[in-house]
Each structure stands twice: as C-alpha cells, then as structure tokens.
C-alpha cells in the first residue's frame, strides 16, 4: 500500500491511519529507520532481536543432515 504524506519542517512524517491499523505501532513505541539505496524504510522495533531473528534461514537446511554437512566440511580442511 502506498500513501503520499508530507515531510514537516522538522523532518517529521505522520504514518497514515490506514497503515497504522495494519502494523503493531503505538505512541512512544520505537521504530527502526533504515536507508537502502536512497529508499527509506521504517520497521517496528522488535521487543527482542533474538526472538525476531530466531528461525531465519531454517529453510536452507531442509533435506540436509547438518552433522554430515559439518563432517564433510571438516574433511575438506585436511
């Protein structure tokens, strides 16, 4: 969803209600602001970064035995 908003004189931006309803934001809650290749992204700040990151990349190991994989890697060191 794309909504046009103005940047205020203090570089403040109001997040439109349509978007606020879809995102778990509340007054005084912190957000992360990131710039990537000239594009600004605003993310709700997770309460725990460890919980937020848990499980990322789990699909990479589907169908692979991790112990066998590590054993093959270590054999390549010799």
C-alpha positions in Angstrom: 0.0 0.0 0.0 1.4 3.4 -0.9 0.2 6.6 0.6 1.5 10.1 0.0 2.5 12.2 3.0 4.4 15.4 3.6 7.6 15.8 5.4 7.2 18.5 8.0 9.6 21.4 8.7 11.4 19.3 11.4 11.5 16.3 9.0 8.7 14.5 10.8 6.3 12.2 8.9 2.8 11.1 10.1 2.1 7.5 9.4 -1.4 7.3 7.9 -4.2 5.6 9.9 -4.7 3.0 7.1 -1.1 1.8 7.6 -1.1 2.2 11.4 -4.0 -0.2 11.6 -2.0 -2.9 9.9 1.2 -2.5 11.9 1.6 -3.0 15.7 2.5 0.6 16.4 1.6 2.6 19.5 2.5 6.1 20.7 6.0 6.2 22.2 7.0 2.8 20.6 10.3 2.9 18.9 10.8 2.1 15.3 13.9 1.3 13.2 14.6 3.7 10.3 16.9 2.3 7.5 18.1 3.8 4.3 18.9 1.4 1.4 20.0 2.8 -2.0 18.2 6.1 -1.3 15.0 4.5 -0.1 13.8 5.0 3.5 12.3 2.0 5.3 10.5 2.2 8.7 10.2 -1.0 10.7 8.5 -1.7 14.1 11.3 -2.3 16.5 11.1 -5.9 17.8 11.0 -6.3 21.6 13.6 -9.0 21.3 16.1 -9.1 18.4 16.9 -12.7 19.3 13.3 -13.8 19.0 12.9 -11.7 15.8 15.9 -13.5 14.2 15.0 -17.0 15.5 14.3 -19.3 12.7 15.6 -17.2 9.9 17.3 -19.4 7.3 15.8 -22.6 8.6 14.6 -23.5 5.1 18.2 -23.6 3.9 18.8 -26.8 5.8 15.7 -28.7 4.5 16.7 -32.1 3.4 20.3 -31.7 4.6 21.8 -33.6 7.6 23.7 -30.8 9.4 26.1 -33.3 11.2 27.0 -34.9 7.9 27.5 -31.5 6.3 29.8 -30.3 9.0 31.8 -33.6 8.8 32.3 -33.1 5.0 33.4 -29.5 5.6 35.9 -30.6 8.2 37.3 -33.3 6.0 38.0 -30.6 3.4 40.3 -28.8 5.9 42.8 -31.6 5.8 
